[in-house]
Amino acid sequence: MATNRSRRLRKKLCVDEFQELGFELNLAFKDGLTVEEIDSFLEDFLVQAMDANNLDYVGGEDFGLVCLAERGSVSEEQRAAVESWLKGRSELAKVEVSPLQDAWYPDKPVAAAV
């Protein structure tokens, strides 16, 4: 594949200077939680952790990707805020938050800041 792309195409493909960062979540709920308790947790998660930090979540109740709610990258501060919120919840037995990674092409390394 050609790597000599126009600026417009790089922007459409979210590559090079237009790379967008996000992070993955892997959650495990404590045994014995009811469906209502899990639903309540997920509602709180979407409002208090995602909406409050201008983020979106794509995935299921135990694994997913967090990205910015608009075009752009998640900051390290936003990632840390979500991680802190999750670790403060009693419903979870395990919380894994990945480092920032390319949201569109997870196998590509994160570009160094210019």
C-alpha positions in Angstrom: 0.0 0.0 0.0 1.2 3.5 -0.9 2.5 5.5 2.0 2.8 8.8 0.1 -0.7 10.0 0.9 -2.3 13.4 0.6 -3.1 15.3 3.8 -6.8 14.8 3.0 -6.5 11.1 2.8 -4.3 10.8 5.9 -7.1 12.7 7.8 -9.8 10.4 6.4 -7.8 7.3 7.4 -6.8 8.7 10.8 -3.2 8.0 10.3 0.1 9.9 10.8 -0.6 13.4 12.3 -4.3 12.5 12.5 -3.9 9.3 14.6 -6.6 9.0 17.2 -5.9 7.4 20.6 -8.2 5.5 22.9 -7.9 2.7 25.4 -9.4 -0.7 26.2 -11.2 -1.8 29.3 -11.5 -5.3 30.7 -13.8 -5.6 33.6 -14.9 -8.5 35.8 -17.9 -8.1 38.1 -18.1 -9.6 41.6 -20.0 -12.9 42.0 -23.6 -12.6 43.1 -24.5 -9.3 41.5 -28.0 -9.1 40.2 -28.9 -8.0 36.7 -30.3 -4.8 38.1 -27.1 -4.0 40.0 -25.0 -4.5 36.8 -27.4 -2.3 34.8 -27.2 0.4 37.5 -23.4 0.2 37.4 -23.4 0.5 33.6 -25.7 3.5 33.7 -23.5 5.2 36.3 -20.4 4.3 34.2 -21.9 5.9 31.0 -23.0 9.1 32.8 -20.3 9.6 35.4 -17.2 8.3 33.7 -17.9 8.6 30.0 -20.2 11.6 29.5 -18.5 13.6 32.3 -15.1 13.2 30.5 -16.5 13.7 26.9 -15.8 10.1 26.1 -17.7 7.3 24.3 -17.6 3.6 25.0 -18.0 0.8 22.4 -18.3 -2.8 23.7 -20.1 -5.0 26.1 -20.5 -5.0 29.8 -17.1 -6.6 30.5 -14.8 -5.5 27.6 -14.7 -2.5 25.3 -12.9 0.5 23.8 -13.0 4.0 25.1 -12.5 6.9 22.6 -13.2 10.6 22.5 -16.8 11.6 21.8 -15.7 13.7 19.0 -12.8 13.6 16.5 -9.5 13.5 18.3 -7.6 11.5 21.0 -8.2 10.6 24.5 -5.8 12.3 26.9 -3.8 10.6 29.6 -5.7 12.6 32.1 -9.0 11.3 30.8 -7.7 7.7 30.8 -6.6 8.1 34.4 -9.9 9.6 35.5 -11.8 6.7 34.1 -9.4 4.2 35.7 -9.7 5.9 39.1 -13.5 5.9 38.8 -13.6 2.2 38.0 -11.2 1.3 40.8 -13.5 3.1 43.2 -16.5 1.0 42.4 -17.4 -1.9 44.7 -19.2 -3.9 42.0 -16.0 -4.8 40.2 -13.6 -7.7 41.1 -11.1 -6.8 38.4 -10.3 -3.7 36.4 -7.8 -3.6 33.5 -7.2 -0.4 31.7 -4.8 -0.5 28.7 -2.3 2.2 27.9 -3.4 4.7 25.2 -3.3 3.0 21.8 -4.3 3.8 18.2 -8.2 3.6 18.2 -8.5 2.8 14.5 -5.4 0.5 14.0 -4.6 -1.1 17.4 -1.6 -2.9 16.1 0.1 0.3 15.0 2.4 2.0 17.5 1.4 5.4 19.0 3.1 8.2 17.1 5.5 10.3 19.1 4.2 13.8 19.9 5.6 16.4 17.5 
